[in-house]
Amino acid sequence: MIELRNIGLFYNDKWLLRKFNLFVKANESIAFTGASGGGKSSIFNLILGFYKQDEGDIFILGEELNSNNCSKIRKEIAYLPQNYNVIDSGTVFESIKKPFLFSHNKQIEINKKILEIEFSKLNLDFSIIDNPFNSASGGEKQRIALIIAKLLNRKIILLDEPTSALDKESKLLAANYILSLENQCLISITHDKEWIEYCSRNVELKNE
């Protein structure tokens, strides 16, 4: 699904990545680990087409990523940042629905009955569904973000520190919920040792 071949990325007068190779197939879950500044977030930006590598090639879903197809490829990727926030005063339900209002997501049905089932899988109290989204705790927001990622049904899921606000029980529920999806590949940035163990492979990035 994703292949990075001999990637070099020059940033702030140094090589942030050099001769970096990665192949991620369907049904794999990769945990990127390593110290800050090692290139973890930069790889996400390369995959999303927000950065352009200085060396090497990127192939996603069988296509070489370039300026002509990056918008199309992004529609096959669900990206959830470390702190999932919605900058408005909408309810949890309204905030969940926002990504599904885009034209390429409108065919996905989202209603409270569907969400109640998904909430139960992550031990989320469904009574918060009509509360303001910004009143939800960090752990609730992270689990809501995982629900959105699953329901978007993208082939590739990128998660930045998906368990930073979760307790041990919630981490296990989250792992069972999102890492077991079929025919998808999932890449996460994490410092969580438990989450790393749940993933199928750990890729440690080191500063050059």
N, C-alpha and C positions, 0 to 999 in steps of 0.2 A: 504493500500500500504506500509506504513512504521509503524513499531511498535518498540518502545524502552521500554524494561521492566526492571525496577529497576536498571538502569544504574549507575555504579560507575566508576569514572575516577580519579585516583590519579596522581597528577602532581606537581612537585616542592615542595615536602614534604607536600602537602595538598590535600584534596579532592576537585577537581574542580567541579565534579558532584557527587551527592550521592542520591541513590534511585530515580533517575529521570525517569519519565514515560511519554511517548508521543505516541499518535496514530493519524496518518494522513491518511485519506482516499482519494480516487479519487475525483477530483473536489474541493478539499480544497486548500486554500492558507493561509499559516501560516507565521506570522511575528514574528521572534525572536527579542526581545528587551532587554535592560538592559545595565548596565555599562560594560566597558572594563574588561576582565578577568573573566566574568561570565560563560564562556563555550560555547558561541554561535558558534565560529569557530571550536571549538573542536567537537561539535555535527556534523557539516558538515564532518569533517575528520573521525568521527566514521562511518557515513553513507556511505562514500566513501571507507571505509576499510583501510584508511591510519593510523588510530589509532586503538588500540585494547582496549576495555573496561576492567577494573579490576573486575567489577561485572556486572551481568545482561546479558541480551540477546537482540540481534537486529534481527528483521525480516523485510525483504524487498521483496515485491512482492510475499509473501507467503513462502519465503525461509529464513532459519536462516543463517545470514551472517557469513561466516568463510573464512579461508585462501584458501579453495578450490574453492569457488564460487565468491569471491569478484571481480575478473576481469570480469566475466560474468555479474554480477549485475551492475558494473560501466558502461557497455554499454547501460544500460537503464536509465542512469542519465546524464543530461546536467548540468554542473557546470560552472558558470561564476563568476570570481573573481571581487573584487571591482574595480580594475583598469584594464580594458580589453585592453591589448596591444599586438601587434605582433612584435616580435623582428626581423624585417627584413625591407627591403626597398620596399616591394611590394605595389601594388595599393590596394585600398579598395576592389575591386572585387576579386583580388587574395587572399587577407587576409580572406575574407568571405569564399572562396572556400576551404581553408586549412583543416578545420575539416571534410569536405566531401570527402577528398582524402583517408581517412582511409578505410580499406577494409569493415568494418561493416557499413559504411555510404555511400558507393559508389552507392547504389541503389537509393539514394535520388537525384532527378534532381535539379540542381542549374544553372540558367542562368540569364542573365540581364533582360529579360522580367519578370520573376518571381520576381526578386529583386526590380524592379521598382514599382510593385504593393505593395510589403511589405514596401518599403521606404515611399510611399505615405500615408500609414496608420499611420506612426509615424511622418509625416510632415518633412521628411528628404529630402533635396535637392538631387535629383538623379544625378546631375551634378558632384558630388564628387566621383562617382563610379570609375573613372579612375585616381583619385588623389592618391598620396602616402597615405597609411593608417595613418602613423604617423603625417601627417599634419592635420588630423581631430581633432576637438575639443573634450573635455571630454564628453560633452553631445552627440555629434554625435557618439562617440565610444560606449557609453552606449546603445544607441538605436540600433546600428549595432549588439551589443552583444545580445540584446533581439531578433532580427531577426534570428540570428544564433540559439539561444535556441529554438525558435518556429519551425524553419525548420528542426532541428535535430529530432523533433517528438519523444522525449524521454518521458517515462511515469512519470519521476520525474525530476523536475527542481530546482536547488539550485542557488540562487542569493545572492551575497554579496553586500549590499548597492547599489541596482540597480538604485536609483534615485538621488545619491549624486550630480550629475552635471546637473540635469534637472530643468527647470523652472516649474511653476505651470501648465501651459497648457500641456507641454510635459509629466509631471507626469500622468495627466489624460489620455492622449493618450496611454502611456505605460501600465497603469493599464488596460484599455479596451483591449489592444492588447494581453497581456500575461496572465492576471489573469482570462480571460474568456475561456481559452482553455479547451476542454472537455476531460474527462477520464485521466486527468493528475493531479498530485499534485505538488504544488509549495511551497517551503520554502525559505524565504528570511531573511537575517540579515539586520536590518535597524534601523536608528534613526529618520526617517522621519515620522512625525505625520500624514501627509496626506496619505502616502503609507500604514501606519498601518490601517487607516480607510478603505482603499480599500480592504484590506485582510479580509478573512472570520474569522480569529481568531488571537489573539495576545498572545504569550507566553513570559512572562517576566522572564529572568534568573537573579538570584542574586548570588553574591559571598557568598560562605559558610563562 
